[in-house]
């Protein structure tokens, strides 16, 4: 068999580990031929390929980014001024020209949605979920999340000392799009006093009163962790900037803002992400060998399994207000911006 591998969407730590997991297992265990598709789905349109021999896959386990490159190109989305696109047909034709028997798509929600559409077009597709946001439906965790969590936690840890030195409120913005997993877990791991996530509607008065109460009790500084996707009236303003300005105006407490940004997506993957990405990749090769296409590799109760791609596309895995981490946070006295959770 000949299989293709591509990575699409935003980069994150662990993609190379997943590529290695797929490729080495396919070559060593199943005797397959492996080819890399460059720059996401656009590489299938432009026929940009990279032969993935075993020696190419050696030494990439610890590398950040992706040796294949990536893009946010969406083949089923017409470009400006057009109502239809012929990219899906071009991809089908190039899939045949390359002699592919299967295609592995490594990516987040958008990638898995496109993977499902290509599966409906008759291509043999396997998905692997990756994103620091941890919001892909159908799996308990995505690789990339643990690495980003480690980076975000370390950053908040460092801000504790400067916040204490100057007796300030520190507002730190964490990535995650519409999901609060990264902000919630980083806030919990780094001892955040206030954590605001998109899934829980916050009341700025509750936040301000909490910080004033901490100040009155002699607690010299506070750490406020804010997910980038929280609702705010000034949409163009960064979430942390918006919250920071509100806090300082309402409390009179000196407030500083830090936006971590893309540093959360860079660098070498954590050991846990290397292992998870490798497990995902190896299982993807196994699914191909069994002919179980139209599926996405997933982790359920610490067991590697798979779910149908048609169940994944267009859905988000978000933090539920009843999640046990929410209960743990409120039990520790962490303010989540809402009195209804107490």
Secondary structure by P-SEA (a helix, b strand, c coil): cbbbbbbcccccccaaaaaaaaaaaaccccbbbbbbbcccccccccbbbbbbcccccccccccccccccccccccccccccccccaaaaaaaaaaaaacccbbbbbccaaaaaaaaaaaaaccbbbbbbbcccccccccccccaaaaaaaaaaaaaaaaaaaaaaabbbbbbbbbbcccaaaaaaaaaaacccbbbcccbbbbaaaaaaaaaaaaaacccbbbbbbbcccccccccccaaaaaaaaaaaacccbbbbbbbccccccccccaaaaaaaaaaaaaaaaaaaaccccbbbbbccccccccccccccccccccccccaaaaaaaaacccccccccc
